[in-house]
Amino acid sequence: MSEVIILMGKPNAGKGTRLEKFLKGREGYRAVSTGDFLRNEVSKGTELGMKAKGYMDSGKLVPDEIINSIISNFMSQSDDTLIFDGYPRTVAQVESMLSAGIIPEKVVCLDVDDEIIIERAADRLYCPECKATYTEKSQFAQPKVAGVCDKCNSKLIKREDDKPEVTKKRLDEYFSKTEPVKDALTNAGIPVLILDGNNPSVDELFEKAMEL
Ligand code: AMP
């Protein structure tokens, strides 16, 4: 079975961005984002996507049964080291993962302040085609042409779940359901490395933690 690293952090902690940079030019790793998978199902209008959409748009977690079946499909497809981005997000998902024999090597957790999370979400633009993300007002990652994806020329959109009221709900979900995941994994003997996501050198810290 593939080796697994778990990437954790509040919604919009910068997990996807850190991971994209880390994966550039590196072989042998594969990112598994349950959020991207679900968004893809929603945009294709599949039955699974239709079931998930209401939860996602209102900032709630999608039921565990749906998520566990997605993960078991991924596990049977790859020999690369899998980096789980956004899974497990509940203690029940941790239990299901461990009982399926998936024992992660480590957890890398990005810690970012809530105010920064809410600001980032409100400023984010998203490409529905290639999933790239940009900033709208902050200089940090603006697209070359306003509102257009640099990579595939598609029109950029705002994600429904990036609205401030939905981000707040997502943070509530994170504190009540996802925060306990860290203890559940620690108790299972899996090392949890916590990184300061507000630190300007976070990319370097992230690389070190991933390669440790
Ligand atoms: P993300 O892009 O990872 O923040 O995920 C977007 C949304 O997809 C979340 O707010 C949840 O509604 C849903 N989702 C993604 N991964 C999971 C998961 N492991 N468990 C439950 N819901 C999830």
Boltz pocket constraint, residues with backbone or C-beta under 6 A from the ligand:
constraints:
  - pocket:
      binder: B
      contacts: [[A, 11], [A, 12], [A, 33], [A, 34], [A, 35], [A, 36], [A, 38], [A, 52], [A, 55], [A, 56], [A, 57], [A, 59], [A, 60], [A, 61], [A, 62], [A, 63], [A, 67], [A, 85], [A, 86], [A, 87], [A, 88], [A, 89], [A, 90], [A, 93], [A, 161], [A, 170]]
      max_distance: 6.0
